[in-house]
């Protein structure tokens, strides 16, 4: 009723919020978001998430925001209440938040806490500042510890603002480049609960793929989680568009692409089978380490299965040193040599 009442008020050019509540009850979040979106109000803050963030429950934050997004249109600007720690800005943006607000920079400074993109440090534990902002280049931790309470709080608050603004700029640039998930992947290493949030985000692969850019800068696969990125899912979905006939050899090693076969395709984990004419196109130009994760091979095997089940060709796979889990994912119709 309050949303309906607010919707009826003429506020001129002033923007009016339509908060989306519902605690961790995802059905309530989605329903509340759908009702809020049905009004003519302007911003859609996801509320009651500060307790979750204070307890480092980033997986729950991702689920709550995702539920709210399901009830909102793609044109709805989403505001995440109380999101003030820079280590989670990239994750929040990736799940679909457009605006943040918080007094964390000042509240943390009041308790002698020093923000970084990888977590929080206590001033008393710092021997040197791992930052190049104006505060950290002019003063040492010992200098700031020796200041009055007011000056110490002011200096730490300035640093906390600098690191927060810098991370927001990184997020914007990553969005422009199409590399936001790479930034989330890096930030997820800062704390185990951030990894939980990141993996929960990747559970929403269908939602991510629907809104992910088709083309972007070169991506880097440096973690097991990157095998679950939307670029991999989209590529494997499109494998079903190819219909090789006769006999098809798939091999990770180019030297193995010989023998009496009608067609020979390379295998590129985590993507899977690659038509030769696409080998130098995005996303197959992704940079990968020589020592890939088991997840990358498993995902490549899933790609082989997608192709084998949809094309008329008889498929043979020639690989060495693939983990057993990947080989076991290959369908029985695929011969392994």
C-alpha positions as CSV (number, residue, x, y, z in Angstrom):
1,X,0.0,0.0,0.0
2,X,2.9,2.4,0.8
3,X,4.3,1.9,-2.7
4,X,0.9,2.6,-4.2
5,X,0.6,5.7,-2.1
6,X,4.1,6.9,-3.1
7,X,3.2,6.3,-6.7
8,X,0.3,8.6,-6.4
9,X,2.3,11.5,-5.1
10,X,3.5,14.1,-7.6
11,X,7.2,14.6,-6.7
12,X,8.2,16.6,-9.7
13,X,11.7,15.7,-10.8
14,X,12.6,14.0,-7.5
15,X,13.4,10.3,-7.9
16,X,11.4,8.0,-5.5
17,X,12.6,4.6,-4.3
18,X,10.5,1.4,-4.4
19,X,12.3,-0.9,-1.9
20,X,12.3,-4.6,-2.5
21,X,12.1,-6.5,0.8
22,X,11.5,-10.1,1.7
23,X,14.5,-11.2,3.8
24,X,16.0,-14.5,2.5
25,X,12.6,-15.7,1.3
26,X,13.3,-15.7,-2.4
27,X,9.7,-16.0,-3.5
28,X,8.8,-13.0,-1.4
29,X,11.7,-11.0,-2.9
30,X,10.6,-11.8,-6.5
31,X,6.9,-11.0,-5.7
32,X,7.8,-7.7,-4.0
33,X,10.0,-6.8,-7.0
34,X,7.3,-7.5,-9.5
35,X,4.8,-5.4,-7.5
36,X,7.4,-2.5,-7.2
37,X,8.1,-2.7,-10.9
38,X,4.4,-2.3,-11.7
39,X,4.5,1.2,-10.2
40,X,5.9,4.3,-11.9
41,X,8.5,4.7,-9.2
42,X,12.1,5.3,-10.2
43,X,14.7,3.3,-8.3
44,X,14.5,-0.2,-6.9
45,X,16.7,-0.7,-3.8
46,X,17.2,-4.2,-2.5
47,X,16.8,-3.8,1.2
48,X,17.6,-5.7,4.4
49,X,21.0,-7.0,3.1
50,X,23.3,-5.2,5.5
51,X,22.9,-8.0,8.2
52,X,23.9,-10.5,5.5
53,X,26.9,-8.5,4.4
54,X,28.0,-7.9,8.0
55,X,28.0,-11.7,8.5
56,X,29.9,-12.2,5.2
57,X,26.9,-14.2,3.7
58,X,27.7,-13.1,0.2
59,X,26.1,-16.3,-1.3
60,X,22.8,-15.2,0.3
61,X,23.2,-11.7,-1.0
62,X,23.6,-13.0,-4.5
63,X,20.5,-15.2,-4.2
64,X,18.5,-12.3,-2.8
65,X,19.5,-9.9,-5.5
66,X,18.9,-12.5,-8.2
67,X,15.4,-13.1,-6.9
68,X,14.7,-9.4,-7.0
69,X,16.0,-9.1,-10.5
70,X,13.7,-11.9,-11.7
71,X,10.7,-9.7,-10.7
72,X,12.1,-6.5,-12.2
73,X,12.4,-5.5,-15.9
74,X,15.8,-5.2,-17.5
75,X,15.4,-1.4,-17.5
76,X,15.0,-1.1,-13.7
77,X,17.9,0.6,-11.9
78,X,18.8,-1.6,-8.9
79,X,20.3,0.0,-5.8
80,X,22.0,-2.3,-3.2
81,X,21.5,-0.8,0.2
82,X,24.5,-0.6,2.5
83,X,27.0,-2.1,0.0
84,X,30.2,-0.2,1.1
85,X,33.0,-2.7,1.1
86,X,35.1,-2.4,-2.1
87,X,35.9,-6.1,-2.2
88,X,32.3,-6.9,-3.2
89,X,31.6,-4.1,-5.7
90,X,32.5,-6.3,-8.7
91,X,30.3,-9.1,-7.4
92,X,27.4,-6.8,-6.8
93,X,27.7,-5.3,-10.3
94,X,27.9,-8.7,-11.8
95,X,24.7,-9.9,-10.2
96,X,22.9,-6.8,-11.6
97,X,23.2,-3.9,-9.1
98,X,23.6,-0.4,-10.6
99,X,24.0,1.8,-7.5
100,X,25.5,1.4,-4.0
101,X,25.4,3.5,-0.9
102,X,27.1,3.1,2.5
103,X,28.8,5.0,5.3
104,X,31.3,2.0,5.6
105,X,34.3,4.2,4.7
106,X,33.7,6.3,7.8
107,X,32.3,3.6,10.1
108,X,35.3,1.4,9.5
109,X,37.7,4.3,9.9
110,X,36.2,5.0,13.3
111,X,37.2,1.5,14.4
112,X,40.7,1.9,12.9
113,X,39.8,-0.5,10.1
114,X,41.6,-0.1,6.8
115,X,39.7,-1.2,3.6
116,X,41.3,-3.0,0.7
117,X,39.8,-4.8,-2.3
118,X,40.8,-8.1,-0.6
119,X,39.3,-7.5,2.8
120,X,39.8,-5.4,5.9
121,X,43.0,-4.7,7.8
122,X,43.3,-3.4,11.3
123,X,45.6,-0.4,11.6
124,X,47.5,-1.9,14.5
125,X,48.5,-4.9,12.3
126,X,49.9,-2.9,9.4
127,X,53.7,-2.3,9.1
128,X,53.3,-0.7,5.7
129,X,50.4,0.5,3.6
130,X,49.6,-1.7,0.6
131,X,48.2,1.2,-1.3
132,X,49.4,4.2,-3.3
133,X,46.6,6.7,-2.5
134,X,47.6,10.2,-1.3
135,X,47.1,9.2,2.4
136,X,49.2,6.0,2.1
137,X,52.0,7.6,0.2
138,X,52.3,10.5,2.6
139,X,52.0,8.7,5.9
140,X,53.1,5.4,7.4
141,X,50.9,3.2,9.6
142,X,53.0,4.4,12.6
143,X,52.4,8.0,11.6
144,X,48.7,7.5,11.6
145,X,48.7,5.5,14.8
146,X,50.4,8.4,16.5
147,X,47.7,10.9,15.5
148,X,44.8,12.1,17.6
149,X,41.6,10.1,17.4
150,X,40.0,12.7,15.1
151,X,42.9,13.0,12.7
152,X,43.4,9.3,12.6
153,X,39.8,8.7,11.8
154,X,39.9,11.4,9.1
155,X,43.0,9.9,7.4
156,X,41.6,6.4,7.4
157,X,38.3,7.6,6.1
158,X,40.1,9.4,3.2
159,X,42.0,6.2,2.4
160,X,38.8,4.1,2.5
161,X,37.1,6.5,0.1
162,X,40.1,6.4,-2.3
163,X,40.2,2.6,-2.4
164,X,36.4,2.5,-2.9
165,X,36.4,5.0,-5.7
166,X,39.3,3.3,-7.4
167,X,37.5,-0.1,-7.3
168,X,34.3,1.5,-8.7
169,X,36.4,2.8,-11.6
170,X,37.8,-0.7,-12.2
171,X,34.3,-2.1,-12.2
172,X,33.2,0.5,-14.8
173,X,36.2,-0.2,-17.0
174,X,35.7,-4.0,-16.7
175,X,32.1,-3.6,-17.8
176,X,33.2,-1.5,-20.8
177,X,35.7,-4.2,-21.8
178,X,33.3,-7.1,-21.1
179,X,35.7,-8.5,-18.5
180,X,33.7,-8.0,-15.3
181,X,33.6,-11.7,-14.5
182,X,37.4,-11.8,-14.6
183,X,37.5,-9.1,-12.0
184,X,34.9,-11.0,-9.9
185,X,37.1,-14.1,-10.3
186,X,40.1,-12.2,-8.9
187,X,38.2,-10.6,-6.0
188,X,36.7,-14.0,-5.0
189,X,40.2,-15.0,-3.9
190,X,40.2,-12.4,-1.2
191,X,37.9,-14.3,1.2
192,X,36.3,-17.7,1.3
193,X,32.8,-16.2,1.6
194,X,33.5,-14.1,-1.5
195,X,34.2,-17.4,-3.3
196,X,30.9,-18.7,-2.1
197,X,29.2,-15.6,-3.5
198,X,31.0,-16.0,-6.8
199,X,30.0,-19.7,-7.2
200,X,26.4,-18.9,-6.3
201,X,26.5,-16.2,-9.1
202,X,27.7,-18.8,-11.5
203,X,24.8,-21.1,-10.5
204,X,22.7,-18.4,-12.3
205,X,24.4,-19.3,-15.7
206,X,21.2,-19.0,-17.7
207,X,20.5,-15.5,-16.4
208,X,24.1,-14.4,-16.9
209,X,24.3,-15.8,-20.4
210,X,21.1,-14.0,-21.5
211,X,22.6,-10.6,-20.6
212,X,26.3,-11.2,-21.3
213,X,28.0,-9.5,-24.3
214,X,28.5,-11.8,-27.3
215,X,31.9,-10.2,-28.1
216,X,34.5,-8.7,-25.8
217,X,38.2,-8.3,-25.1
218,X,40.4,-11.4,-24.8
219,X,39.5,-13.3,-21.6
220,X,41.8,-15.2,-19.3
221,X,40.9,-18.6,-17.9
222,X,42.9,-18.8,-14.7
223,X,40.5,-20.7,-12.4
224,X,38.3,-23.7,-12.2
225,X,35.3,-21.4,-11.9
226,X,36.0,-19.8,-15.3
227,X,34.9,-23.0,-17.0
228,X,31.4,-22.1,-15.9
229,X,31.4,-18.6,-17.5
230,X,28.6,-17.6,-19.8
231,X,31.0,-17.5,-22.8
232,X,31.6,-21.2,-22.4
233,X,27.9,-22.0,-22.0
234,X,27.0,-19.9,-25.1
235,X,29.6,-21.5,-27.2
236,X,28.5,-25.0,-26.3
237,X,24.9,-24.2,-26.9
238,X,25.9,-23.1,-30.5
239,X,27.8,-26.3,-31.2
240,X,24.5,-27.9,-32.1
241,X,24.3,-25.6,-35.1
242,X,27.1,-27.7,-36.7
243,X,26.4,-31.0,-38.4
244,X,29.6,-32.7,-39.5
245,X,29.0,-36.0,-41.3
246,X,31.0,-39.1,-41.8
247,X,33.9,-39.6,-39.4
248,X,35.1,-36.8,-37.1
249,X,38.3,-36.8,-35.1
250,X,38.6,-34.5,-32.1
251,X,42.1,-34.0,-30.6
252,X,43.6,-31.6,-28.1
253,X,47.1,-32.0,-29.7
254,X,47.3,-30.7,-33.2
255,X,49.9,-33.4,-34.0
256,X,47.2,-36.0,-33.4
257,X,44.9,-34.5,-36.0
258,X,45.8,-37.1,-38.7
259,X,44.5,-40.4,-39.8
260,X,41.7,-41.5,-42.1
261,X,38.9,-39.3,-41.0
262,X,36.5,-37.1,-43.0
263,X,36.9,-34.1,-40.6
264,X,39.5,-33.2,-37.9
265,X,38.7,-30.6,-35.3
266,X,40.8,-29.4,-32.4
267,X,39.7,-29.8,-28.8
268,X,40.1,-26.6,-26.7
269,X,39.2,-26.9,-23.0
270,X,37.0,-25.6,-21.5
271,X,35.1,-25.0,-24.7
272,X,35.3,-28.4,-26.3
273,X,35.2,-29.2,-30.1
274,X,36.2,-26.3,-32.4
275,X,35.5,-26.2,-36.1
276,X,38.9,-25.2,-37.7
277,X,37.5,-22.1,-39.3
278,X,36.5,-20.7,-35.9
279,X,39.9,-21.4,-34.2
280,X,41.0,-17.8,-34.2
281,X,37.7,-16.2,-33.3
282,X,36.2,-15.1,-30.0
283,X,35.9,-16.7,-27.4
284,X,38.4,-19.4,-28.6
285,X,41.2,-16.8,-28.5
286,X,41.0,-16.9,-24.7
287,X,44.3,-17.1,-22.9
288,X,44.7,-20.3,-20.9
289,X,47.4,-21.7,-18.6
290,X,49.2,-24.9,-19.7
291,X,48.1,-26.6,-16.6
292,X,44.4,-26.5,-16.8
293,X,42.0,-27.4,-14.0
294,X,40.0,-30.6,-14.0
295,X,36.9,-28.5,-14.4
296,X,38.1,-27.2,-17.7
297,X,38.6,-30.7,-19.1
298,X,35.2,-31.8,-17.6
299,X,33.5,-28.9,-19.4
300,X,35.3,-29.7,-22.7
301,X,33.9,-33.2,-22.4
302,X,30.4,-31.8,-22.0
303,X,31.0,-29.9,-25.2
304,X,32.0,-33.2,-27.0
305,X,28.8,-34.8,-25.7
306,X,26.7,-31.9,-27.0
307,X,28.2,-32.2,-30.4
308,X,28.1,-36.0,-30.6
309,X,24.4,-36.1,-29.6
310,X,23.3,-33.5,-32.2
311,X,25.4,-34.3,-35.3
312,X,25.3,-37.3,-37.6
313,X,29.0,-37.9,-37.6
314,X,30.8,-40.8,-35.9
315,X,33.0,-39.0,-33.3
316,X,36.4,-40.2,-32.1
317,X,38.4,-38.4,-29.4
318,X,42.2,-38.5,-29.2
319,X,43.5,-37.1,-25.9
320,X,46.3,-37.8,-23.5
321,X,46.5,-37.0,-19.8
322,X,42.9,-36.0,-19.6
323,X,41.6,-36.6,-16.0
324,X,39.4,-39.7,-15.6
325,X,36.4,-37.6,-14.6
326,X,36.5,-35.9,-18.1
327,X,36.8,-39.2,-19.9
328,X,33.9,-40.6,-18.0
329,X,31.7,-37.8,-19.1
330,X,32.1,-38.7,-22.8
331,X,29.0,-40.6,-24.1
332,X,29.4,-44.3,-25.1
333,X,28.9,-43.4,-28.7
334,X,32.3,-41.5,-28.7
335,X,35.3,-43.7,-29.3
336,X,38.4,-42.8,-27.3
337,X,41.9,-43.5,-28.8
